[in-house]
Amino acid sequence: MDYQLTPMGDQAIMIILGDTPDEATLNKVQYLSSYLDNHPFDWIIEYIPAFTSISIMYNPMKIACKALTKKQLPYEYAREQLTPVLSQEISDHAMKRRVIELPVCYGGKYGPDLDFVAAANGLTSDEVIQIHSSGDYIVQMIGFSPGFPYIRGMSEKIAAPRKETPRLKIPAQSVGIGGKQTGIYPIETPGGWQIIGRTPLQLFQPELTPPSLLRAGDKVKFHPISIEEFIKWEKGYHD
């Protein structure tokens, strides 16, 4: 695969896997993330996948000892160890994606900005719901807050600018639109996205392993539910 390696200070290395967050780059990020999960190097502390790159944080003492035996700098040792992995071709089997269905109650108290998004695009609220819930979505990355998915594939017909003044509190599980992206707030945080609905599913549960319901590469399907159905989902009673 095509890639670039660059040092990040004295305790990390960045692997740049593409110039734009397209399907090919996502495939490479997902492939390498899966590899690191299943074949972890003992000198790695953690890795952080992003839109077009993966940053690897390493234990400076552990990697320095290994590098010293080869008369290398820690970055040189890390680069040498990663190169064989990065030189592999990606198989189709590695790119199988999970499909996660997310019920969403749109509008009302759960989606206070739905009417704004509709007016900004010359649409009715029902049209926004129909367009948003029929999209072909893929989780591009997890970031901003624990479990927050940046989701690619939203129609530009319902794109909307972020708020000039962010809200101080956005309820957990709120579904929002920020520019040409859609995403979901897993925990209560400040935020500037336009909130169009809420899912009753918990996206981040720290007591679980893994704690995040979604991960990069997942396909997401939204489907509208009523407020009555939302309450049943929250109570655990649903079809």
Phi, psi and omega in degrees: 000156177280139181197165172226144177245139179214141179287150174237087184068210183252012182224015183202159177224138178253134176253111180268122189249359179178172180263333182228151181281064180262185184298318182296318180292319177300319178301318180292318178298317181293318180299312182292323177299316179296319179298314181294328176294319187267341180225064185290136172282141184288350179266356180273131174274310177198164173230151185233105176283142178230195184299315186230011185207168170228128177256131181247121177265131183236158178286111187296327180287315182294316182287330179295321178296318179291319182293326183297325180294339179252008181056046180239160168281156179307318180297319180296321178295314179300317180298318180297319181290327183277334185304314179300324179293316184287344180275353181284152173276149181273128178271154178298327182299326183288346186260013177297137185242142172287152174245118182248123178263130182238115174288143180223130171266110185270147172074187180062213182290340179273341181223069187294345182254009181301315181295324178296314179298319179296312182296323181295337182246009179066036182236168170273163178298321178297324179292321177298315179299316182297316181292315182295320185277355180251007182288158177256099193250149173225136176287118182279318179196165174250130182186190181072302175218166183305120176082004183286119181266127168272117191248124181265149174118003181287141178295138177293347179296338181240018176297147181209144181290153173294159180292143178296324176240109181299150172290147178283332179220123172245126183300148177302146178075011177287136179263127184230168175236129176228103185068236181260014181244157169239156182197176184225131177277107183288331180229163179291121179213166167293159179181156184245009180282157177280121186269119184248351180181187179211142175259144178281351181281141177273121183272340181224118178228100188299341181280349181263163175230113357284158184282340184263131178295320183255154173217162182304135180099345179293142168273141182237135175236122176267142171221134185291143173226160179278170178295328177294319178293323179301314181296321178296320178299315181298326181273355179090010179249105179201162181282000000 
